[in-house]
């Protein structure tokens, strides 16, 4: 439930068409590695937020990357 609430809040703060939005689209399509790639690209721009780290952590968990998942859940 928290995941669904974070998406609309941050979508306004970050520009449409960026890694965050593309990551959300990939996540919803079940493409977790694509979501991770897009969220990482967003992190590299310097526009970060707790919601971005949460979504990256969740996508990493779904992809079986537990180390990355724990790292970003703690951010």
Secondary structure, 3 states (H helix, E strand, C coil): CHHHHHHHHHHHHCCCCCHHHHHHHHHHCCCHHHHHHHHHHHHHHCCCCHHHHHHHHHHHHHCCCHHHHHHHHCC
